[in-house]
Amino acid sequence: MKQSIKSKIIRLPKAIIFGLALLNFFYVISHTVSTSISQGGKLSFPAYNAWYDTSEIVVVWILLATSICLLITSRTSYFIAAFFSGYFTVIGCIHIFLRELTLLERWQGILKFESNIFLAYEVQWVLAAIVFSTTIFYLVREFTRENLQ
């Protein structure tokens, strides 16, 4: 019984991250569908084109796929999840730290241009960082468990 509880606790972060990625996916997709329906098929030229109306919506799909890879307990899936989530984490770090914007200026920009904070592109970077750090934890755990046995 003790081993069963331990294995459930070890799997819990994977399920939580998958739930966050799934919620993020449905939230962004539902907002994309609702904005296209509300335009009524008319041709419009918005002054600000949101990232989720462009081809960068692929990021949401990839983050969902990496969270699914995290659920699969194998080294190959951990490497795939670490590669893609690490890629988006590095992109986010480059945008945050190498631009001449401070974090406060970036936060004000998010609040200024986005009507909903959860639709900001920076949320995708944070989710990618969460998936990446958790994947690295499980990957290190997998290697150390093999070396101990």
C-alpha positions as CSV (number, residue, x, y, z in Angstrom):
1,M,0.0,0.0,0.0
2,K,2.9,2.4,0.8
3,Q,4.4,1.8,-2.7
4,S,1.0,2.5,-4.3
5,I,0.6,5.9,-2.6
6,K,4.2,6.8,-3.5
7,S,3.7,6.0,-7.2
8,K,0.5,8.1,-7.3
9,I,2.2,11.0,-5.7
10,I,5.0,10.7,-8.3
11,R,2.5,10.7,-11.2
12,L,0.4,13.6,-9.8
13,P,2.6,16.5,-11.3
14,K,2.4,14.9,-14.7
15,A,-1.4,14.9,-14.5
16,I,-1.6,18.4,-13.3
17,I,0.7,19.7,-16.1
18,F,-1.4,17.8,-18.6
19,G,-4.5,19.4,-17.2
20,L,-3.0,22.9,-17.5
21,A,-1.9,22.2,-21.0
22,L,-5.3,20.9,-22.0
23,L,-7.0,23.9,-20.3
24,N,-4.7,26.2,-22.1
25,F,-5.4,24.5,-25.4
26,F,-9.2,24.6,-25.1
27,Y,-9.1,28.2,-23.8
28,V,-7.0,29.6,-26.7
29,I,-8.8,27.5,-29.3
30,S,-12.3,28.5,-28.0
31,H,-11.2,32.2,-28.1
32,T,-9.9,31.8,-31.6
33,V,-13.2,30.2,-32.8
34,S,-15.3,32.8,-31.0
35,T,-13.5,35.7,-32.5
36,S,-13.8,34.3,-36.0
37,I,-17.5,33.6,-35.5
38,S,-18.1,37.1,-34.1
39,Q,-16.6,38.7,-37.2
40,G,-19.4,37.2,-39.3
41,G,-17.3,36.4,-42.3
42,K,-16.6,40.1,-43.1
43,L,-13.2,41.2,-44.2
44,S,-11.6,43.3,-41.5
45,F,-8.2,44.8,-41.0
46,P,-7.5,44.9,-37.3
47,A,-4.8,47.3,-36.0
48,Y,-3.5,44.6,-33.7
49,N,-3.4,41.0,-34.8
50,A,-3.3,38.7,-31.8
51,W,-0.8,35.9,-31.8
52,Y,-3.5,33.2,-31.6
53,D,-5.0,34.5,-34.9
54,T,-1.7,33.8,-36.7
55,S,0.2,30.7,-37.4
56,E,1.9,30.8,-34.0
57,I,-1.1,28.8,-32.6
58,V,1.1,25.8,-33.3
59,V,2.8,26.6,-30.0
60,V,-0.4,25.6,-28.1
61,W,-0.5,22.3,-30.0
62,I,3.1,21.5,-29.3
63,L,2.8,22.3,-25.6
64,L,-0.2,19.9,-25.5
65,A,1.9,17.3,-27.3
66,T,4.8,17.7,-24.9
67,S,2.5,17.3,-21.9
68,I,1.2,14.1,-23.4
69,C,4.8,13.0,-23.9
70,L,5.4,13.7,-20.3
71,L,2.6,11.4,-19.3
72,I,4.2,8.6,-21.2
73,T,6.9,7.1,-19.0
74,S,9.8,6.4,-21.3
75,R,13.1,8.1,-22.0
76,T,12.3,8.8,-25.6
77,S,9.1,10.7,-24.7
78,Y,11.0,12.6,-22.0
79,F,13.6,13.6,-24.5
80,I,11.0,14.8,-27.0
81,A,9.1,16.7,-24.3
82,A,12.4,18.3,-23.0
83,F,13.5,19.3,-26.5
84,F,10.3,21.1,-27.6
85,S,9.5,22.6,-24.2
86,G,13.1,23.6,-23.8
87,Y,13.0,25.3,-27.2
88,F,10.1,27.5,-26.3
89,T,11.6,28.2,-22.9
90,V,14.8,29.4,-24.5
91,I,12.8,31.6,-26.9
92,G,10.9,33.1,-24.0
93,C,14.1,33.8,-22.1
94,I,15.6,35.4,-25.1
95,H,12.6,37.6,-25.5
96,I,12.5,38.5,-21.9
97,F,16.1,39.0,-21.0
98,L,17.8,40.1,-24.2
99,R,15.3,42.8,-25.2
100,E,15.6,46.2,-23.6
101,L,12.2,45.8,-21.9
102,T,12.1,45.3,-18.2
103,L,9.7,42.8,-16.7
104,L,7.5,45.6,-15.5
105,E,7.3,47.1,-19.0
106,R,6.5,43.7,-20.5
107,W,3.8,43.3,-17.9
108,Q,2.3,46.7,-18.7
109,G,2.4,45.7,-22.4
110,I,0.5,42.5,-21.7
111,L,-2.2,44.4,-19.8
112,K,-2.4,47.1,-22.4
113,F,-2.8,44.9,-25.6
114,E,-4.6,41.9,-24.2
115,S,-8.1,42.0,-22.9
116,N,-7.5,38.8,-21.1
117,I,-4.2,38.0,-19.4
118,F,-4.5,34.3,-20.1
119,L,-4.3,35.0,-23.9
120,A,-0.9,36.6,-23.6
121,Y,1.9,34.9,-25.5
122,E,4.1,35.0,-22.4
123,V,1.7,32.5,-20.7
124,Q,2.9,30.0,-23.3
125,W,6.5,30.6,-22.3
126,V,5.6,30.1,-18.6
127,L,3.8,26.8,-19.4
128,A,6.8,25.7,-21.5
129,A,9.1,26.4,-18.6
130,I,6.9,24.4,-16.3
131,V,6.8,21.5,-18.7
132,F,10.6,21.7,-19.3
133,S,11.5,21.8,-15.6
134,T,9.2,18.9,-14.8
135,T,10.5,16.9,-17.7
136,I,14.1,17.4,-16.7
137,F,13.2,16.3,-13.1
138,Y,11.7,13.0,-14.4
139,L,14.5,12.5,-16.9
140,V,17.1,12.8,-14.1
141,R,15.0,10.6,-11.9
142,E,14.9,8.0,-14.7
143,F,18.7,8.0,-15.1
144,T,19.5,7.9,-11.4
145,R,17.0,5.1,-10.8
146,E,18.7,3.0,-13.4
147,N,22.1,3.7,-12.0
148,L,21.0,2.8,-8.5
149,Q,19.7,-0.6,-9.6
